[in-house]
Amino acid sequence: ESFGTGTVLNNWAQVRDPANHDVWYNALPEVMGELKAADYFNSRPAFFNNEKFIHCPSARFPVGVANGNNPLFSLSMNSKLIEGAQTTIPLGRIKRPSSTAVFLDNLLPGEKPVDPAQALTELGQPSSYASRFAARHDGFGTVTFLDGHAEQLRGGAVVETVSGPNRGKAILPQDRIVWTPDPQANPN
């Protein structure tokens, strides 16, 4: 679960709000014995330490981000698994777990996008998908799939780079990487 659908920047007050205790960046680190994102409300510079589970070790955050009102996430949860007001999806509804993206390297402000058509606003949100995928590892980025495996994938294998209505978004049809519970759905 992630707060919002990616259309509103998450701020520190939302991250700390007790109503958001089950959002992935608060729930998952706690299960792993690490501090929740909410625990950094009063120590924001420490939140941006790249050795934390919730960040890619290779990510470079913008200068001054620790003094801002919005936490940035260099890893994010796939926002296309959110369907309307339903913020959790029963695992049985996921038709292709081994191809369904759950977490991905997330594009941060100042990073080079895979394709110029990718979204360049509201970067660093805790929920994103192909339109905000970062290939910060020499043209590759990491995608973790629902079955638990992770892969380093070339940016062009995740983001559509061919001219057309889907450029900068998910590649269709959803075959190699699936963003939605049903691979027949259009995530774009």
KAHUZI-V264850 format. One record per residue. RES is the residue in one small letter. SS is DSSP state (a for helix, b for strand, c for the rest). PHI is phi in degrees with one decimal (NA if undefined). D_CENTER is the distance of its C-alpha to the mean C-alpha in Angstrom with 1 decimal. Layout:
BEGIN
res-><RES | RES>
ss-><SS | SS>
phi-><PHI | PHI>
d_center-><D_CENTER | D_CENTER>
END
This chain:
BEGIN
res-><e | s | f | g | t | g | t | v | l | n | n | w | a | q | v | r | d | p | a | n | h | d | v | w | y | n | a | l | p | e | v | m | g | e | l | k | a | a | d | y | f | n | s | r | p | a | f | f | n | n | e | k | f | i | h | c | p | s | a | r | f | p | v | g | v | a | n | g | n | n | p | l | f | s | l | s | m | n | s | k | l | i | e | g | a | q | t | t | i | p | l | g | r | i | k | r | p | s | s | t | a | v | f | l | d | n | l | l | p | g | e | k | p | v | d | p | a | q | a | l | t | e | l | g | q | p | s | s | y | a | s | r | f | a | a | r | h | d | g | f | g | t | v | t | f | l | d | g | h | a | e | q | l | r | g | g | a | v | v | e | t | v | s | g | p | n | r | g | k | a | i | l | p | q | d | r | i | v | w | t | p | d | p | q | a | n | p | n>
ss-><c | c | c | c | c | c | c | c | c | c | c | a | a | a | a | a | c | a | a | a | c | c | c | a | a | a | a | a | a | a | a | c | c | c | c | c | a | a | a | a | c | c | c | a | a | a | a | c | c | c | c | c | c | c | c | c | c | c | c | c | c | c | c | c | a | a | a | c | c | c | c | c | c | c | b | b | b | b | a | a | a | c | b | c | c | b | c | c | c | c | a | a | a | c | c | c | c | c | c | b | b | b | b | b | b | b | c | c | c | c | c | c | c | c | c | c | c | c | c | c | c | c | c | c | c | c | b | b | c | a | a | a | b | c | c | c | b | c | c | b | b | b | b | b | b | c | c | c | c | b | b | b | b | b | a | a | a | a | b | c | c | c | c | c | c | c | c | c | c | b | c | c | c | c | c | c | c | b | c | c | c | c | c | c | c | c | c | c>
phi-><NA | -136.8 | -71.8 | 75.8 | -114.7 | 96.7 | -92.1 | -126.7 | -63.0 | -70.2 | -114.7 | -61.2 | -63.2 | -67.7 | -61.3 | -83.5 | -55.3 | -56.0 | -65.8 | -105.5 | -64.7 | -98.1 | -68.2 | -50.6 | -75.1 | -105.0 | -77.7 | -66.3 | -59.1 | -62.5 | -62.1 | -88.9 | 79.5 | -111.0 | -70.1 | -73.6 | -57.7 | -59.8 | -67.3 | -94.9 | -52.6 | -98.5 | -138.0 | -57.8 | -57.7 | -66.2 | -59.5 | -88.8 | -70.1 | -71.0 | -89.6 | -80.6 | -54.6 | -83.1 | -132.9 | -76.5 | -59.3 | -90.8 | -66.6 | -120.7 | -81.4 | -62.2 | -58.9 | 83.2 | -61.0 | -66.9 | -94.6 | -86.0 | -93.9 | -121.4 | -69.5 | -111.3 | -115.3 | -81.7 | -120.0 | -142.3 | -96.4 | -62.5 | -72.8 | -79.5 | -86.4 | -89.9 | -119.5 | 60.5 | -79.7 | -81.8 | -92.2 | -124.8 | -119.7 | -60.7 | -55.2 | -63.7 | -82.3 | -81.1 | -79.2 | -134.8 | -56.8 | -73.3 | -112.9 | -88.8 | -70.6 | -113.9 | -126.0 | -151.2 | -63.4 | -109.0 | -64.8 | -107.7 | -55.1 | 93.0 | -82.8 | -76.0 | -72.9 | -64.1 | -136.1 | -60.5 | -82.5 | -65.5 | -61.3 | -120.9 | -116.2 | 51.2 | -76.1 | 83.1 | -69.5 | -74.0 | -129.2 | -159.0 | -158.8 | -51.6 | -66.0 | -128.5 | -74.2 | -108.7 | -109.9 | -82.5 | -107.4 | 52.7 | 89.7 | -116.2 | -139.6 | -99.8 | -126.0 | -105.5 | -103.5 | -59.4 | -78.1 | 101.5 | -87.3 | -126.1 | -137.2 | -89.8 | -122.7 | -61.3 | -49.9 | -70.5 | -88.2 | -112.3 | -112.1 | -67.0 | -115.1 | -89.6 | -53.6 | 146.6 | -68.0 | -101.1 | -57.6 | 84.6 | -122.9 | -68.9 | -77.1 | -115.1 | -69.4 | -72.7 | -125.6 | -64.3 | -125.7 | -109.4 | -104.7 | -113.2 | -55.7 | -109.6 | -64.2 | -79.9 | -73.3 | -101.3 | -76.4 | -86.6>
d_center-><11.3 | 9.5 | 12.0 | 12.6 | 11.1 | 9.6 | 13.2 | 14.1 | 13.0 | 12.7 | 15.6 | 17.2 | 19.6 | 17.0 | 15.2 | 18.8 | 20.1 | 21.6 | 20.6 | 16.9 | 18.0 | 16.3 | 12.7 | 10.6 | 10.6 | 14.4 | 15.4 | 14.0 | 15.1 | 18.4 | 19.0 | 18.6 | 21.1 | 18.9 | 18.8 | 16.4 | 14.6 | 17.4 | 19.9 | 19.2 | 20.4 | 23.7 | 22.6 | 19.7 | 20.5 | 20.1 | 16.5 | 15.7 | 17.5 | 15.6 | 17.3 | 15.2 | 13.2 | 10.1 | 10.4 | 11.1 | 14.9 | 15.2 | 13.1 | 15.6 | 15.1 | 17.4 | 20.8 | 21.5 | 17.9 | 19.3 | 21.9 | 19.7 | 18.9 | 15.1 | 13.0 | 10.4 | 7.5 | 7.5 | 5.1 | 2.1 | 3.9 | 5.4 | 7.2 | 10.1 | 11.2 | 12.3 | 15.8 | 17.7 | 18.7 | 17.9 | 14.9 | 15.6 | 16.6 | 19.5 | 18.8 | 22.0 | 20.5 | 18.1 | 20.5 | 19.1 | 17.3 | 17.7 | 16.0 | 13.3 | 9.7 | 8.1 | 5.6 | 5.1 | 6.4 | 5.1 | 8.4 | 10.5 | 13.8 | 16.5 | 14.7 | 16.2 | 14.3 | 15.0 | 17.1 | 18.6 | 17.8 | 14.0 | 13.2 | 14.2 | 14.1 | 11.9 | 9.7 | 7.8 | 6.8 | 5.3 | 4.4 | 4.2 | 6.1 | 8.9 | 10.1 | 7.7 | 7.6 | 9.5 | 12.7 | 13.8 | 16.0 | 19.0 | 17.4 | 15.3 | 11.7 | 10.6 | 9.4 | 10.3 | 12.3 | 13.7 | 17.0 | 15.8 | 16.1 | 13.9 | 14.8 | 14.9 | 15.0 | 16.6 | 14.6 | 17.2 | 16.6 | 13.1 | 13.8 | 17.2 | 19.5 | 22.7 | 24.2 | 23.9 | 22.1 | 18.8 | 18.7 | 15.4 | 13.7 | 13.6 | 16.8 | 19.3 | 20.8 | 17.9 | 19.5 | 17.9 | 14.3 | 14.2 | 11.5 | 13.9 | 16.2 | 19.0 | 18.8 | 21.5 | 19.5 | 18.3 | 14.5 | 15.6>
END
